């Protein structure tokens, strides 16, 4: 007998992970796929030796306490250090009680969805946006409404129109820095306006910041949360893109009372985040050269972005538009009108090259002529070799 419920039966596979499954199937046959589809940081830069040393140190100093049950709100030294970490980079005027440690940023989004979405709720998102968030919001029953973007991020005039049309908005979800999938950044002016609109229309902003520190010019934008004088912004942070995603360490920042409510939710979910991983992240941020590590990663990603952008411009068909990201992991490419990137995928995949169709990121069925390309996990030589092949396959497809 198969388990069943209205909630479970409505769940569908992740669109991007369906591509990953195709790549794995080829790997089983010994075929190597050059994938521009992932949302992964490059594993070659994970700080393995530092984490190995830290783990030994933790067991030596703490023994079994390091793998005992622990507080649901998180490892206090990590929460306290994150206060200084966030002040240094993006958010002031917080203390450790404003922080809840989560099992990656995705768990934080799930908690906010479970806690804030009610029957009839609307969640407003950038269009396009991160599919993992869209799937989570939908799974808890939200109606997703997209707001178009330009090179300064979500359009505030369009957002206000949407807020006027929908009276039960649970929250507005945004990736303000090096957005997934477009790589765009929201302007300072719009960050301030977004807070004002949330106050005016009595809703909240969920600010997802996994890419904020991966800035190719070294300039880190102030978080939307830093302009929040009303308690309207909930910030979601993560070490998945800057240290290692498998550690699954993220955090939410909100007012004390909201954090307390979310802790109660966590007590009923998984009790606590992995003790060892919390300690690994704490000691790595505090005792190791995080800034040097970040600079190395940024320098490599910048070079890979530049090689990719040059190759796309040289080899993709006329009428292609590239959004050059100032940081993060992704490049958004608008192909000539009439291209169907989803339909084209299997045609390109014959050459063992993968990308993500733009349609997967759009809540309204748009984005058919777009694709997202990841440049973080592929070396410069493979990018320079394979992007022209991808461009040639697109041209062949358009001639069919």
C-alpha angles and dihedrals in degrees: 000000000000118000112247142181137148089257097048095042091054093056118105133189120273109265094219093046088055086064090048089054091055090051091050091050090056091047089056087060091050094255117138115217121201100221124201087166104085129096092212133130114231111273091207088077100048107126095240099160093048092048092047091052092045092051092052090048093051093052091045094050102034106023115185093355087077091065099034126108110281145183118306094224092060145260104320097217089055093047090049092048092048088059089062092039093054093044089053093053116019123338132054134182098048136118131200092271087066089065131081118185113224136187092259127319090282091067089051090055090049092052092049090048093048092045102041109028115089132173107297094018122148124210115199117212140173112265109254103031145155110302093211089062094043091051091049094049091048092048090061092050104263124150106230117220119186128214119205122242140212130189090291093055132247112015108243096202090056090045091054091051090053091048090052091051098048121053100184104058111160092192146321113249120208140167096204099179123062089336124223112264106007102040091226126144126218113238121244090246092055093046089058092044092051091058091049092050092050089054094044094050096037100241140113138253121224106202113198111199111176095130101037097109095045093088116153094207093044094245114128114200119227111258120252083240089066090066094047112113094157103056090248100126126078112193123210118201134181144181092208095102098035104040113007133315096217091068087068096209118155136143143207124218119203141127118303096256094050091049090051091054091049090049089056088052091050091051087062094044115046104335095229148356120262107289097212094049092050090053092045091055093044094052093041094054093042104037108024134066098269092158092053091047091050092049091052092051093046093050092052095045091048091054092047091049091051093050091048094048092049092048094047092050092048100044111025120093123274111274094042117136122202123199104211108215121219091212144336126073107289145076121199117212125192109204125204115295113273095036114129105204093185094053089044095053099089091045090056093039089066085076091052093250123127136194136160119258113236092232090073090067099047122088094201103049094262125123094071093138095047138084136191117225123195116212101176101083102040123078121239094252093053091046091051091047101042105037091066088051089051090049092051092049090052090052091049091049092051090053093054 
